[in-house]
Amino acid sequence: MMAALAKAISRATRTDVDVETLKVLVIFSGAGLLLSLVAAMIYGQAASAALF
């Protein structure tokens, strides 16, 4: 699946996209999303406590 995704991106952007580069990009994007979700959960709890 990763190879197919890399091939599709390569065709769309007309650049050579390596599967390893795509894996690193997916890992960092996932880590950033996880960090954002954790921060939103913490901030959401703090905002709820401040309002009530």
Backbone as a printed PyTorch tensor [residue, N CA C, xyz], in Angstrom:
tensor([[[  0.8210,  -1.1920,   0.0000],
         [  0.0000,   0.0000,   0.0000],
         [  0.8650,   1.2560,   0.0000]],

        [[  1.9470,   1.2140,   0.7680],
         [  2.8360,   2.3670,   0.8460],
         [  3.4860,   2.6290,  -0.5050]],

        [[  3.8310,   1.5550,  -1.2120],
         [  4.4490,   1.7010,  -2.5320],
         [  3.4600,   2.2960,  -3.5290]],

        [[  2.2100,   1.8810,  -3.4450],
         [  1.1860,   2.4270,  -4.3400],
         [  0.9540,   3.9120,  -4.0590]],

        [[  0.9560,   4.2680,  -2.7980],
         [  0.7850,   5.6700,  -2.4230],
         [  1.9690,   6.5120,  -2.9030]],

        [[  3.1720,   5.9850,  -2.7510],
         [  4.3660,   6.6950,  -3.2230],
         [  4.3290,   6.8550,  -4.7370]],

        [[  3.8600,   5.8390,  -5.4340],
         [  3.7670,   5.9040,  -6.8910],
         [  2.7380,   6.9430,  -7.3240]],

        [[  1.6080,   6.9910,  -6.6360],
         [  0.5690,   7.9700,  -6.9640],
         [  1.0560,   9.3950,  -6.7120]],

        [[  1.7600,   9.5890,  -5.6170],
         [  2.2950,  10.9160,  -5.3140],
         [  3.3490,  11.3120,  -6.3410]],

        [[  4.1710,  10.3500,  -6.7440],
         [  5.1950,  10.6170,  -7.7580],
         [  4.5650,  11.0250,  -9.0770]],

        [[  3.4970,  10.3600,  -9.4510],
         [  2.8110,  10.7130, -10.6950],
         [  2.1490,  12.0770, -10.6020]],

        [[  1.5320,  12.3720,  -9.4700],
         [  0.8100,  13.6290,  -9.3190],
         [  1.7550,  14.8350,  -9.2710]],

        [[  2.8840,  14.6760,  -8.6080],
         [  3.8050,  15.8090,  -8.4490],
         [  4.9330,  15.7990,  -9.4750]],

        [[  5.0310,  14.7240, -10.2310],
         [  6.0950,  14.5620, -11.2320],
         [  7.4880,  14.6730, -10.6140]],

        [[  7.6070,  14.1900,  -9.3710],
         [  8.9000,  14.0940,  -8.7000],
         [  9.0730,  12.6720,  -8.1910]],

        [[ 10.2910,  12.3050,  -7.8960],
         [ 10.5720,  10.9630,  -7.4030],
         [ 10.3760,  10.9260,  -5.8900]],

        [[  9.3870,  10.1900,  -5.4420],
         [  9.1010,  10.0490,  -4.0180],
         [  9.4940,   8.6480,  -3.5970]],

        [[ 10.3850,   8.5540,  -2.6320],
         [ 10.8500,   7.2690,  -2.1300],
         [  9.8990,   6.7650,  -1.0470]],

        [[  9.7600,   5.4640,  -0.9400],
         [  8.8730,   4.8690,   0.0670],
         [  9.3740,   5.1850,   1.4690]],

        [[ 10.6800,   5.1650,   1.6720],
         [ 11.2310,   5.4690,   3.0020],
         [ 10.9430,   6.9120,   3.4050]],

        [[ 11.0360,   7.8190,   2.4550],
         [ 10.7160,   9.2240,   2.7330],
         [  9.2550,   9.3630,   3.1220]],

        [[  8.4050,   8.6340,   2.4240],
         [  6.9760,   8.6750,   2.7300],
         [  6.6930,   8.1000,   4.1140]],

        [[  7.3950,   7.0350,   4.4990],
         [  7.2200,   6.4520,   5.8300],
         [  7.5910,   7.4560,   6.9220]],

        [[  8.7040,   8.1510,   6.7360],
         [  9.1330,   9.1450,   7.7190],
         [  8.1070,  10.2700,   7.8110]],

        [[  7.5990,  10.7100,   6.6710],
         [  6.5940,  11.7710,   6.6520],
         [  5.3220,  11.3400,   7.3810]],

        [[  4.8920,  10.1050,   7.1610],
         [  3.6920,   9.5870,   7.8260],
         [  3.9020,   9.4730,   9.3300]],

        [[  5.0820,   9.0350,   9.7450],
         [  5.3710,   8.9100,  11.1820],
         [  5.3380,  10.2710,  11.8630]],

        [[  5.9960,  11.2670,  11.2630],
         [  6.0080,  12.5920,  11.8830],
         [  4.6300,  13.2490,  11.8520]],

        [[  3.8780,  13.0260,  10.7890],
         [  2.5170,  13.5800,  10.7250],
         [  1.6310,  12.9450,  11.7930]],

        [[  1.7640,  11.6370,  11.9600],
         [  0.9910,  10.9510,  12.9920],
         [  1.3610,  11.4050,  14.3890]],

        [[  2.6580,  11.6170,  14.6170],
         [  3.1010,  12.0880,  15.9350],
         [  2.5760,  13.5000,  16.2010]],

        [[  2.5930,  14.3380,  15.1860],
         [  2.0690,  15.7020,  15.3490],
         [  0.5760,  15.6990,  15.6190]],

        [[ -0.1520,  14.8230,  14.9320],
         [ -1.5940,  14.7120,  15.1630],
         [ -1.8810,  14.2180,  16.5730]],

        [[ -1.1280,  13.2270,  17.0250],
         [ -1.3080,  12.7080,  18.3770],
         [ -1.0240,  13.7790,  19.4220]],

        [[  0.0470,  14.5260,  19.2320],
         [  0.3850,  15.6030,  20.1590],
         [ -0.6980,  16.6790,  20.1750]],

        [[ -1.2280,  17.0070,  19.0040],
         [ -2.2980,  18.0000,  18.9210],
         [ -3.5590,  17.5210,  19.6330]],

        [[ -3.8860,  16.2480,  19.4670],
         [ -5.0690,  15.7070,  20.1310],
         [ -4.9080,  15.6960,  21.6480]],

        [[ -3.7300,  15.3370,  22.1240],
         [ -3.4740,  15.3410,  23.5670],
         [ -3.5690,  16.7640,  24.1150]],

        [[ -2.9800,  17.7220,  23.4040],
         [ -3.0470,  19.1140,  23.8440],
         [ -4.4850,  19.6150,  23.8460]],

        [[ -5.2780,  19.2390,  22.8500],
         [ -6.6780,  19.6530,  22.8010],
         [ -7.4750,  19.0390,  23.9480]],

        [[ -7.1760,  17.7910,  24.2930],
         [ -7.8770,  17.1540,  25.4020],
         [ -7.5230,  17.8360,  26.7190]],

        [[ -6.2590,  18.1600,  26.9230],
         [ -5.8350,  18.8170,  28.1600],
         [ -6.4240,  20.2180,  28.2370]],

        [[ -6.3490,  20.9590,  27.1360],
         [ -6.8870,  22.3100,  27.1220],
         [ -8.4010,  22.2890,  27.2850]],

        [[ -9.0460,  21.3060,  26.6810],
         [-10.4980,  21.1870,  26.7990],
         [-10.9270,  20.9400,  28.2310]],

        [[-10.1970,  20.1180,  28.9560],
         [-10.5230,  19.8600,  30.3560],
         [-10.2780,  21.1000,  31.2030]],

        [[ -9.2020,  21.8310,  30.9040],
         [ -8.8910,  23.0360,  31.6610],
         [ -9.9390,  24.1240,  31.3900]],

        [[-10.3950,  24.2200,  30.1370],
         [-11.4020,  25.2240,  29.7860],
         [-12.7380,  24.8830,  30.4230]],

        [[-13.0840,  23.5950,  30.4780],
         [-14.3400,  23.1840,  31.1100],
         [-14.3150,  23.4840,  32.6000]],

        [[-13.1740,  23.2560,  33.2370],
         [-13.0580,  23.5210,  34.6700],
         [-13.1140,  25.0210,  34.9490]],

        [[-12.6050,  25.8270,  34.0480],
         [-12.5960,  27.2720,  34.2620],
         [-14.0030,  27.8590,  34.0630]],

        [[-14.8010,  27.2400,  33.2090],
         [-16.1300,  27.7830,  32.9290],
         [-17.1330,  27.4110,  34.0150]],

        [[-16.9250,  26.2780,  34.6740],
         [-17.9220,  25.8250,  35.6620],
         [-17.3730,  25.8500,  37.0600]]])
